[in-house]
Amino acid sequence: MEHGSFQDESQATFSLTDEDHTLANSLRYILNQDPRVTFCGYSIPHPSDARVNIRVQTTGDPARDVLKDSCQDLMLVCQHVRSTVDQAVMEFKSKQGVELMKIK
Amino acid sequence: MKEQKTTKVPVWDLPDVPKGKLPPHLQLQRTRVLCTFDAPTHTESIQYSGAYAAMGVDNSLRLEEFRNNFRVEVIKLTEDDMEFDMIGIDAALANAFRRILIAELPTMAIEKVLVANNTSVIQDEVLAHRLGLIPLKVDPRLFNYMIENDEPNEKNTIVFKLHARCERGSPRIKVTTNELKWLPNGSELILSTEKPTQDSTSKTKTYTSFNCRQDTLPEFLDNPIVPKHDDILIAKLGPGQYVRNFATPLVNETSTNEASAISFTFPCMIESPHVSSNDTFSFGGFIKLAGAVGSGKNEGLNVMGTSGSVGMEIELEAHAVKGVGKTHAKWSPVATAWYRMLPEVVLLQDIEDGMAEELFKKCPVGVFDIEDIGKGSLIVFDQFIDRQLGRKRATVARPRSCTLCRECIRGDDWDKLLSLRRVKDHFIFTIESTGALPPEILFTEAVQILEEKCERVISELS
């Protein structure tokens, strides 16, 4: 849910339901790294409601697009993390296997 | 004579400030947490892309740079534990992974317990609570969530049976998870339907409606579903006891009708061999409890002494469903998962001789090592030279095992000699799985769940 203005698309508050610090902090980190963003932050209005408000202010681009780009960046980062961890685990397992063979 | 006006040189052009890179003290602030004696400083990560714009340094996240700098090193990997290093990632992401590992990865755990008989000293609800916390060795990805008003079927429920009994005369027995038997065909307890005139040839309705046996599915053909550990103590059952005393209904003198008499039920056999017949009444078998007759009169029960049950028995059926740790901690797939930043211990000055020995002894985990300097090059012909040979120096040998107890900077002026720091983008992750899934798969699933959350946000926005 976006709370913004039709006149000025560069700033908006996005209210996400069923979310908490897990996604909001990661999104805020990625948003901050984007050079188009002048301000971004998140707040949790009440801890009992699972709702997060993410505020984005940009240098002119519509805030929704910037948020979408950041989500996509976060997905790419996660994919890269996953593949690197899988590779490292495989290497470790094969190294362990080689050592076991050596002992045998 | 007039002095030449000194030309103003912008500070960025001064020879010792490298352009495009941060000066070393700012780089230190940006990448290290300084753990001083009072509190850590510079703990926040400078994420704003324009933070160092005035210096001409771009702080933004370039995906390419991230890809090049990100590294993972696995230190330890066993069936249940994993320790690995993630270098080049930020605390926000590391914490997101940790939170998902603890709270949002699904597992199977016992949720509903249908108690047919429980005459043990463990109450029903305590028993059910304990059963819920037992970790089950089953891959939760093979099952679906049970939605409300859904029939429990073979795709969303696992049924276990527990039947334990302690006979009269035998010593106290321990009921362990060994006795929890998997029922691949579903529940065996029959649902009592309201219409007893049902066709006797129709299938008797139980508490679950399995369409096929669970062990015909290929995943369970060779590995039956069992709890992860078969020696977890669920309950202890004792044998029956003799009841020395008796229980009398205490009835007010004024009430003589049967309605105010209280009787009570418990399965027991009461034998009072030492009590004479005129002050007890011995009764055997079952006595019915007719509810609390509270009509204001002074009625009560005078139970003098404890009653033991004959052969404590537990007979129950437990249904396990899929859930996440957010709802209840029994569904958390990790015993716990945590991370810490890599500690860095830097000697600001050379520490020698007596101080080096002191430092070496101070550290409880052995971060420091004594190194001899001046080895081998001096010829011993004099006792004076002999002393010089013994010069020692302290070095940092194992900074990774530092627990930040700050014992090394305690005392006067030690914090000018040593600097305790943490590297902000190097995380040492430890994952301890409870057994449902191996830890590396848990981590991969956690990252996948974060991706799914992003996808959900993107689809909401479009």
Interface residues (C-beta under 8 A of the other chain):
Chain A: E2 F14 L16 E19 D20 H21 T22 L23 N25 S26 L27 R28 Y29 I30 N32 Q33 D34 P35 V37 R64 L67 K68 C71 Q72 D73 L74 M75 L76 V77 C78 Q79 H80 V81 R82 T84 V85 D86 Q87 A88 V89 E91 F92 K93 Q96
Chain B: Q47 Y48 S49 G50 D58 N59 S60 L61 L63 F66 R67 F70 R71 V72 E73 V74 L77 F84 M86 I89 D90 A92 L93 N95 A96 R99 I100 E104 E440 F443 T444 V447 Q448 L450 E451 K453 C454 E455 V457 I458 E460 L461 S462
